[in-house]
Structure formats: structure tokens, C-alpha cells
Amino acid sequence: MPADLVIRGGTVIDGTGTPGRAADVAITDGKISQIGTNLDGERTLDAGDCIVAPGFIDIHTHYDAQVFWDPRCGRRRFTATPRSSPATAGSRSRRPVRSTTT
């Protein structure tokens, strides 16, 4: 049975520290179902000359340290898509991130 999508011909970096290898990545029902060569899929995406890192989620933001001192962060401190403001998005804004008045 073919996968929903096959990302074909990329260099797969799997996070184990081994060198990347040419491979296809099959995705079925929104999940990685197979990594190998010559995989079948209803749709294909040509990843030639690209790095494919299956399962990698980049949670980097410029909001990192604020979660430790700002009570307004609440549950957002555990998400990968936090809100941002000029003071936390890498700008050189001089506006305070939180109120300094009592």
C-alpha cells in the first residue's frame, strides 16, 4: 500500500550522529511510516540536494529566558510557538517586557 506522501531523494539525517544517507521518507496518516529507498507514495516531493531530518522539531525562540520569570507566560512556557514581542524577538527595543510599576 503506498504512503500518502514520499519525500524522495534527500539526504536523511536521523539524529544518531551517523553520516547522512540518501533515502526516501514515507509519511502515512501524518506520521513517518518508513525510511528507505524506492518507496511508493500517492504524492512525491523531490528533496534532491536537500537535507531531510524526520521528526526534528525546532523549538528555538527569542522568548526562552522569559518563561522563568514572567508569570504571564502561564501554559505557553511548554509550547513550541510562543507569543513574541519586540523585546523578545531579537530587536533592540528599550520597552520593558513587564511592568516595573507596582
C-alpha positions as CSV (number, residue, x, y, z in Angstrom):
1,M,0.0,0.0,0.0
2,P,1.5,3.3,-1.0
3,A,2.1,6.1,1.6
4,D,0.3,9.4,1.4
5,L,3.5,11.3,0.7
6,V,7.1,10.3,-0.1
7,I,9.9,12.8,0.3
8,R,12.2,11.4,-2.3
9,G,16.0,11.6,-2.8
10,G,17.1,13.8,0.2
11,T,20.0,13.3,2.5
12,V,18.4,11.9,5.7
13,I,20.0,13.0,9.0
14,D,18.5,10.8,11.7
15,G,20.0,12.4,14.8
16,T,22.1,9.4,15.8
17,G,25.4,11.0,14.8
18,T,25.9,8.8,11.8
19,P,26.6,10.4,8.5
20,G,23.6,11.4,6.4
21,R,22.5,8.9,3.7
22,A,20.4,9.2,0.6
23,A,16.9,7.9,1.3
24,D,13.2,8.4,0.9
25,V,10.9,9.2,3.8
26,A,7.3,7.9,3.6
27,I,4.5,9.6,5.5
28,T,1.2,7.9,6.2
29,D,-1.7,9.4,8.2
30,G,0.6,12.3,9.2
31,K,3.3,10.1,10.7
32,I,6.6,8.8,9.4
33,S,5.9,5.2,8.2
34,Q,9.1,4.2,6.6
35,I,12.6,5.3,5.6
36,G,14.3,3.6,2.8
37,T,14.8,3.7,-1.0
38,N,12.3,3.4,-3.9
39,L,9.3,3.9,-1.6
40,D,5.8,4.4,-3.2
41,G,3.5,7.2,-2.4
42,E,0.3,8.9,-3.7
43,R,2.3,12.1,-3.8
44,T,6.0,12.7,-4.0
45,L,8.1,15.7,-3.0
46,D,11.6,15.9,-4.6
47,A,14.1,16.6,-1.9
48,G,17.2,16.2,-4.1
49,D,20.1,18.4,-2.9
50,C,18.2,18.9,0.4
51,I,18.6,17.7,4.0
52,V,15.7,15.8,5.4
53,A,15.6,15.4,9.2
54,P,12.5,13.3,10.0
55,G,10.9,14.0,13.4
56,F,13.0,17.1,14.0
57,I,11.2,20.0,15.8
58,D,12.9,23.3,16.2
59,I,11.6,25.0,19.3
60,H,14.2,27.8,19.3
61,T,12.7,31.2,20.0
62,H,14.0,34.5,21.5
63,Y,11.5,34.0,24.2
64,D,13.5,31.4,26.1
65,A,14.5,33.1,29.4
66,Q,11.3,35.0,29.9
67,V,9.4,31.8,30.8
68,F,11.4,31.6,34.1
69,W,10.4,35.0,35.5
70,D,7.3,36.2,33.7
71,P,4.1,34.8,35.4
72,R,2.1,35.9,32.3
73,C,3.7,33.0,30.3
74,G,1.5,30.5,32.0
75,R,1.0,27.4,29.9
76,R,2.8,29.0,27.0
77,R,6.1,28.1,28.5
78,F,5.6,24.5,27.4
79,T,4.7,25.2,23.7
80,A,6.9,25.4,20.7
81,T,5.1,28.5,19.3
82,P,5.2,31.2,22.0
83,R,4.0,34.7,21.5
84,S,6.7,37.3,21.0
85,S,7.1,41.0,21.3
86,P,9.9,43.3,20.0
87,A,11.7,42.9,23.3
88,T,11.8,39.1,23.0
89,A,12.1,38.7,19.2
90,G,15.7,39.9,18.9
91,S,15.1,43.6,18.3
92,R,16.9,46.2,20.3
93,S,13.7,47.7,21.8
94,R,14.1,49.5,25.1
95,R,10.5,48.9,26.1
96,P,10.1,46.9,29.3
97,V,8.9,43.3,28.8
98,R,6.9,43.6,32.0
99,S,5.6,46.5,34.0
100,T,8.1,48.0,36.5
101,T,5.4,49.8,38.4
102,T,3.6,48.4,41.5
